[in-house]
Amino acid sequence: MLNATEVGDALVVVGGDGTLHRALPAAAASGAGVYHVPAGTENLFARHFRMSAHPAHVVRALERPPVRSDLGMCNGRLFAIMASTGPDAGVIERLSRQRGGAITHWSYLRPVLAEFGHPRLPRLSLEVDGSRVLDSRRGLLVVGNSPQYAARLDPARGARTDDGRLDVVFFPCDSGVDVVCWAVRLWLCPGRPDGTLAWKARSITVCGIEEASPVQLDGEPAGSLGSTNQPTEITIMSGFLRVFGPAGQ
């Protein structure tokens, strides 16, 4: 259930990134400025905009003019932080099947272990701004609008929410061990690890999926790639969202 309260031309969303994700269509359609009161597991949107749950900080933020933030669009569905397909989306899909209410970081343990044993690593092709950049490679694809990511791994570290472009990062891998190695390198490496493929783009087309692979948007399950014969289109919506922040601690 969406836990949000409209305050004049503001939309104050209380919850995690999933709650914020579900509020995006209403915020974009109404033009209301958004403030995310972090009350979830990761709170990546609130972390990016330095938002706080302290009432005084919320009030001070709402007194300031909102800034403009880009949004992504994946097959007609908005996202604020990231879109991805591969084992991380597989974990989200597994978690969504077993959850019955609020979750903690421990809730991810079983889905992570299950995904490690049988990782979804799609073989895909990729077009960036109309140019083919990847042909039938197996791995993990992350499209970031923000540099924030779960567990501070942050694969799209150069992403900005105000530059009118999405950061596309591909991690070639063929097994669960490869995925773990990439995670360790992301955790240890201050920059982008060698071996990753990365582009900045306004539009991305994912095609040539040989087997269905789950997709996640902002940490929420969003269907599968390859479940139809149609390519997946991801585009940037420049300045589409008004955001109150930072909180001014």
C-alpha positions in Angstrom: 0.0 0.0 0.0 1.3 3.5 -0.9 2.0 5.5 2.3 2.1 9.1 1.0 0.7 12.4 2.1 0.2 15.3 -0.2 1.2 18.7 1.4 0.2 21.5 -1.0 2.4 20.9 -4.1 4.5 18.3 -2.2 4.3 14.6 -2.1 5.9 13.2 1.1 6.5 9.5 0.7 7.2 7.4 3.9 8.7 4.0 3.3 11.5 2.4 1.3 12.5 2.6 -2.4 9.7 0.4 -3.4 7.2 2.9 -1.9 8.9 5.7 -3.7 8.9 3.8 -6.9 5.2 3.2 -6.8 4.6 7.0 -6.2 6.5 8.1 -9.3 3.6 8.0 -11.7 1.5 10.2 -9.4 4.4 12.6 -8.8 5.3 12.9 -12.4 1.7 13.4 -13.6 0.9 16.0 -10.9 4.1 17.9 -11.0 4.3 17.7 -7.2 7.7 17.9 -5.5 8.8 14.7 -3.8 10.3 14.1 -0.4 11.3 10.6 0.6 11.2 9.9 4.3 13.5 6.9 4.6 11.8 4.0 6.4 12.9 1.0 4.3 15.9 -1.3 4.0 18.3 0.5 1.7 16.6 3.9 1.0 18.8 4.7 -2.0 16.7 7.6 -3.2 16.8 9.3 0.2 20.5 8.6 0.5 21.3 10.2 -2.9 19.4 13.3 -2.1 20.5 13.3 1.6 17.0 13.1 2.9 16.2 12.5 6.6 13.4 11.1 8.6 13.8 13.8 11.3 10.6 16.0 11.2 12.5 19.3 11.5 14.7 18.3 8.5 11.6 17.4 6.5 10.0 20.8 7.2 13.1 22.7 6.3 13.5 20.8 3.0 9.8 21.5 2.0 10.4 25.2 2.5 13.1 25.2 -0.2 12.4 25.2 -4.0 12.5 21.7 -5.4 15.2 20.7 -7.9 14.7 18.8 -11.1 15.7 15.1 -11.4 15.7 12.8 -14.4 13.7 9.6 -14.5 14.2 6.5 -16.5 11.5 4.7 -18.5 11.6 1.0 -19.1 8.9 -0.3 -21.4 6.5 2.4 -20.2 7.3 2.1 -16.5 9.2 4.9 -14.6 12.2 4.3 -12.4 14.2 6.8 -10.3 17.4 4.9 -9.4 18.2 1.9 -11.6 17.0 -0.8 -13.9 18.8 -4.1 -14.2 18.6 -7.7 -15.5 20.6 -10.6 -14.2 21.2 -12.2 -10.8 20.4 -9.1 -8.8 17.0 -9.0 -10.5 16.7 -12.7 -9.9 17.2 -12.1 -6.1 14.5 -9.5 -6.2 12.1 -11.8 -8.0 12.8 -14.6 -5.5 12.3 -12.3 -2.5 9.0 -11.0 -3.9 7.7 -14.5 -4.1 8.4 -15.3 -0.5 7.8 -12.0 1.3 4.7 -11.5 3.3 5.3 -8.0 4.7 8.2 -5.8 5.9 11.7 -7.0 5.2 15.2 -6.6 6.6 18.6 -7.2 5.1 18.4 -10.7 6.5 15.4 -11.3 4.3 17.7 -11.4 1.2 19.9 -14.2 2.5 17.9 -17.2 1.1 17.2 -15.5 -2.2 20.9 -14.6 -2.6 22.0 -18.2 -1.9 19.4 -19.6 -4.2 20.4 -17.2 -7.0 24.1 -18.0 -6.5 23.3 -21.7 -7.0 21.2 -21.1 -10.2 22.0 -17.6 -11.5 20.0 -16.0 -14.2 22.7 -14.7 -16.6 21.0 -13.7 -19.9 22.7 -13.7 -23.2 21.8 -10.4 -24.8 22.6 -7.8 -27.4 22.5 -4.1 -26.7 22.0 -0.9 -28.7 23.0 2.5 -27.2 21.6 5.6 -28.8 20.9 3.6 -32.0 24.4 2.0 -32.2 25.0 -1.7 -31.6 27.6 -2.0 -28.8 27.1 -5.6 -27.6 26.4 -8.8 -29.5 25.1 -11.9 -27.7 27.1 -11.6 -24.5 26.2 -13.3 -21.3 26.2 -11.2 -18.1 24.7 -8.7 -15.7 23.3 -5.4 -17.1 22.7 -2.3 -14.9 21.2 1.0 -16.2 21.7 3.6 -13.6 20.1 7.0 -13.2 21.8 7.4 -9.7 25.1 6.1 -8.5 23.4 4.5 -5.4 23.0 0.7 -5.3 22.3 -1.9 -2.6 25.1 -2.8 -0.2 27.1 0.2 -1.4 28.3 -1.7 -4.4 27.4 1.1 -6.7 28.2 -0.3 -10.2 27.1 3.0 -12.0 29.3 5.3 -10.0 29.4 8.1 -12.5 25.6 8.3 -12.9 23.9 11.6 -12.2 20.2 12.4 -11.8 20.5 15.7 -13.6 22.6 15.1 -16.7 19.9 13.9 -19.1 21.7 10.6 -19.6 21.6 7.0 -18.2 24.8 5.1 -17.3 24.8 1.7 -18.8 27.2 -0.9 -17.3 27.6 -4.5 -18.4 29.5 -7.1 -16.4 30.5 -10.1 -18.5 30.0 -13.3 -16.5 29.0 -17.0 -17.0 28.5 -18.3 -13.5 27.6 -17.5 -10.0 31.3 -17.4 -9.1 31.8 -14.7 -11.7 29.0 -12.6 -10.1 30.6 -12.9 -6.7 34.0 -11.8 -8.1 32.4 -8.7 -9.6 30.7 -7.9 -6.3 34.0 -8.2 -4.4 35.8 -6.0 -7.0 33.1 -3.4 -6.8 33.3 -3.4 -3.0 37.1 -3.1 -3.1 37.6 -0.8 -6.1 37.1 2.9 -5.8 36.6 3.3 -9.5 35.0 1.1 -12.2 36.7 -2.3 -12.2 38.6 -3.3 -15.3 36.7 -5.6 -17.6 33.3 -3.8 -17.3 31.7 -2.3 -20.4 30.1 1.1 -19.9 28.3 3.8 -21.9 26.3 7.0 -21.3 23.1 7.2 -23.3 19.7 8.7 -23.7 18.1 5.5 -25.1 19.0 1.8 -24.7 17.5 -1.2 -26.6 18.0 -4.7 -25.1 17.4 -7.4 -27.7 18.3 -10.9 -28.7 17.4 -12.4 -25.4 17.6 -16.2 -25.8 15.9 -17.1 -22.4 13.6 -15.2 -20.1 15.5 -13.1 -17.5 13.9 -11.1 -14.6 14.1 -7.4 -14.5 14.1 -5.1 -11.5 13.4 -1.4 -11.3 14.4 0.5 -8.1 14.5 -2.9 -6.3 11.0 -3.9 -7.4 10.3 -6.9 -9.7 9.3 -5.7 -13.2 8.6 -8.8 -15.3 11.1 -10.5 -17.6 13.2 -9.8 -20.7 12.8 -12.4 -23.4 9.3 -13.3 -22.3 8.1 -11.9 -25.6 9.9 -11.4 -28.9 9.9 -7.6 -28.5 13.0 -5.7 -27.5 13.1 -3.8 -24.2 13.4 0.0 -24.6 14.9 2.1 -21.8 15.0 5.9 -22.2 15.7 9.0 -20.1 13.0 11.5 -19.1 15.1 14.6 -18.5 14.0 16.8 -15.5 10.8 14.8 -15.2 10.6 14.8 -11.4 10.7 17.6 -8.9 12.6 16.8 -5.7 12.9 18.5 -2.3 16.4 18.0 -1.0 18.8 17.9 0.7 17.2 17.9 4.1 19.6 20.5 5.5 20.9 18.7 8.6 
